[in-house]
Amino acid sequence: MLLKKITISIIAFLATTSTFIQSYKFKKLTVLTNSSGKKYGGHYAVTRSLIEGLQKIGANFNYNPKSTSDIGDVVVVLAGIPALKKAINLKKKGVIKKLLAGPNLVNLPHDHNRLLGSPELDVCIVNSYWTRITYLEDMPSLEKKISIWPAGVNSEYWKPTDNNKKDNKNVLVYVKFQDGKSLFSPVAKILKKYGWNPIQITYGSYNINQFKNLLSQSKFAVFLSRSESQGIALAEAWSMNVPTLPWDPGYLKTRFWEYKIISSCPYLTNELGIKWKTLGELEKLIKNIDIKLKTFRPREWLLENMSDEVCAQYMIDIIEAL
């Protein structure tokens, strides 16, 4: 119940900040990532969303400028430890006035000699409520510096097609890592028992066109992933107006960390789908899913809360609040 309240409060906060502003307190925003030679460095989907979202809302910004003289007074380092170290040095010299970093830099704040604890950092960006809690468990000194920022999706690309799903019995089953793979067979068995046709797609083995095509053919989707710091694939499904039933066991222990709070669907609401822990819970959902499908409004929610432009504005709002 507590996690549900936290999630709802985050969504409510994000929804109240979706009105775009036309003028900014800063002169220019610079976005930095690792210089990989690719169009979008770091986590492709995260970087792409911020860059294209900022373009859509007309923000004054640049991305990975070649010259130090072109770096703005506010810098967001999305990814790349060398990029963060460079920005910290520029902050020390007074070139940068405000420095934000995250969410794709470290697994935990103590990594890389606790670089995220540098006094030059004004904001540590994380992408969900549970990653915020985990970061603070590892480094409590970040308490007043952490802001939650989710990446968005291109709602024009991830847009439903007119393919009449009225009699469609396809269900996309998204499988991630070994935990997900081990669940596919029993999940598929449950779906078939109630007349649904499961279609498997495996993380890391598809391109976005394939994923979009399968979503366009599916009535709903079952996600089999133990944890997601945000869940961009979920958001892509919502943008396609496909509700989701994610497995959410709520527990993960690794060699390095035991997560007290964790989620595979941190932004899930009643408009987007229903989560489940056990196969018994899933079967109860599937048994009555036809009724539930009438209550979901995933694309409507996505357009209001997690499009590229809306999420770019969230970033601007974080900067403006400094």
N, C-alpha and C positions, 0 to 999 in steps of 0.2 A: 504493500500500500504506500509506503514511504517513497519508494522509487517511482511509483506511478505519479504521486503528487509532485515530485521533483521534475519529472519529464513534462508534465502538464504545465508547470510554472515556467519552464524554459520556453516551451512553445508559445505560451501566452506572452512572454517578454518579447520573443522574436516577432510575433505578429504585431505588436504595438510599435515596432520600429521600422515598418516596411514602407513608410512614405518617403519618397526620394527627396533629398534636399538639393538645392541648386548652387549653393556657395559653401566654401569650406574654410575652416580656420587655418589649415596648412597651405603652403604654397604649392608643393608638388609631392606626390606619393611615389615612392619607388618600391617595386616588388623584386626581391632577389631570390634566386634558387641556385643550385649547383650548375655550373656551366658545362652541361653535357653535350652541347651541340644540337640537341633536339629543340623542337619548337617550344615545348613546355618542359622545363626541368623539374626534378623532384617527382612527387606523385602526380602523374599526368592529369588525372581527373580533377584534382584539387587546384593545381596551378591553372589549368584551362578555365575552370569555372571562375576563379577570381579575375583573371585577365580579361576574359570575354564579358564578364559581368560588369567590370569597371568601364569597359568600352561602351556597353549598352546604356549605362547611366550617365555617361559623359564626364567621368571623373578626370582630373588632371593627374596623369600618372605616366610612368614608363616602366619597362621590364628589362632587367639585366643590362643597364647601360654600360657601354664600353669604357666611358670616361668617368672618373670620379667627379668631375665638375658637373656632370649631368645627374648626379644622385640627388634626390629630393630631400627636403628637411624632415620628412617622415619616411621611415623604411620598414617594410614588412619582409622578413626572411621566412619564406615558407619551407624551404628545405636547403640542405647543404651546410655542413659544419664549417667549411672554409668561408662560405658566404657570411655566416654569422660572426665568425672571428673578424672578418674584414669590417663588418658593420660596427662591431663593438669598438674597434680601433678608431673608426671614423667618428663614432659618438664621443670618444675620449677627446678627440681633436676639435670637437664642436661643429663638425660638418653636418652631422645628423642631430636633430633636436629631439625626436621621439623614435624609439626603436621597439618594434614588435617582432616576436619570433614564434614559429610553430605553424601548423601542428605536426609537420612531418620532418622533425629533426632528430628526435631521440625516442627510445622506447620508454625510458624513465628519466627523470631530471638528473639523477646522479651520473648518468652516462657522460662521457667526454669531460671528465674532471669537473662535473657539476657546472658546465658552461651556462646552463639556463639560470643559474643562481647569480650570474654577473650583475653587479649593481647598475650597469649601463642599460640593462633591459627594463623597459617600461611595462611591457605586457607580454605575458606568456600565453600563447593561443593554444587552446585544446578544442577538440571537435565534438565533445559530448559531456554530459553530466558525470558519467562514471569515469571518464579519463581525467576529469578535474579532480575527483575524489582520490583517484590513484596517485596522481601527481603530488597532491598535498600530503598524502601518507608518506611519500618518499622525500618530499622537501617542503615542510610546513611553512618555510619562509616565503613561499610564493603566494600565500593566502591573499594578499591585497593586489597581486599582479596578474592573476589568471582571469582570462575572458574566454567564454565559449563561442566558437565560431564554426558553423557547418559550411562545407562547400555546397554549391548548388548543382543543378543539372540544366542542360540546354532543353528547355521545354518545347522549343520548336522542332528539334530533332526527335526527342522522345515524346512523340505525339501520336495518339491513337489513330489507327487507320479505319476506314469504313469497311469492315469485313464481316459485319453481322455475327456477333457472338451469341445470339439468342439460343441456338441449339448446340453451341460448342461445348464439348466435354473434355477439352484438353486442359491439363494442369502442368505448368512448368515447375520442375523440381530442381532448385539451384543447390548444387553440391560443392562444399568447400572443405578441403583438407580431409584427413582420414576419418575424423569424427563424422563428418557429413557423409562420406562414402559408405561407412558401416551402417548408416541409417536408411540409405536409399531403398534397399530391398523391402524392409518392413513397411516403410512409408508408401511405396508403390503398391504393395499388397493391400493396404487399407484403402487407397484411392480406387483401385480396381474393384474392390468389394462393393463400393457404392457407385459403380458405373462411370468412374472418371478414367481418363487416359493420361497417365504420367509421362512427361517428356523430360528427360534428364539433360541438364547442361552443367558442365563442370568448370569451376573457377580456374582460370589460367589456360583454358583450352578453346576459347572462343573469341571472336572479334565482336565489336559493338553492333555491327549490322546483323550478325547471327542472333545475338541476344535480343535485339529489337524485333526481329522477325518472329522469333518464338514467343515473345511477349504479346505480339499482336494476334497470335493464334490461341492465346490462353485465357481461360475464364478467371483464373486466379493462380497464385504461385506459392509454393512451399519452399522456404529457405532453410537449408541445413548447414548452419555455421555456428560454431560455439560462441564466437565473440566478434563484434565489429565495433571499431572505435567511432564510426558514424553509420556506415551502411549505405554507400553510394549506389550500389546495385539495387538496393531496396527502393531508393529514391527514383531511380530510372524506371522501375516497375510502376511506381505510383504515378509518375508523369505519363505513362502509357495507360493510365486508368486501370491498372491491374492490382487488385488488393492482394495482400500477402499474409501468409500464415507462417511466421518464423519460429523455428525451434529456439528456445531461450533457456538453457539449463541454469544459467546464473552462477556458474562456478568454473574457475580455471586455476590450476596450479601448475607452474612451470619450474624449471630448475632454479630460476632466479627470483620468482615472485609468486606469492599466493594472493590472488585477487579476491578481496572481501566483497567487492561490488563489481559486477561486470554484466554486460548486456550484448546480445546479438542484434538488438533492434532499439537503440536508445531514443529514436524519434517516433516510434510507433504510437499511434493514437487509435481510438475507436473508429475513426473515419478511414483508417488505412488498412486495418486487418486485426488479427488476434494472434497472440503468441501462445506457445504451449511448451510444456516440459517433457511430458511422457507420451508414449504412443497411445495410451488409453485416452489422454486428453485430446490428442489429435483426432482419434476416431470419433469422439463425441462431437468435435467440431465439424468433421466431414459429414457426419450423419445428418446434420441440420444446416449444412453450408448454403443450400439454396435460399433459405430464409435470410441468413446473414449477408449474403452477397447484395441484397437489396438495400442494405443500410450503409455500405461503404461509399466514400466519395474521395478516392485517392488523388485524382488529377486536380480536382477543385482545391484540395488542401495543399498540394504541391505548388500550384500557381500562386497561392497566397503566402507560402512559407519557405519554399526551398528552390525557387528558380535561380538561375545565374544572377539576374539583376537584383533580386531580393537579397540574396546572400552577399553580394558585393556591397549593398547598402548596409548590411549588418556590420561589415568591416569598417565602413566609413563611420558608422555610429560609434564603434569602439574607439576609433581614433579621435573623433570629435569630443568624446567624453574625457580625454586625457587633460 
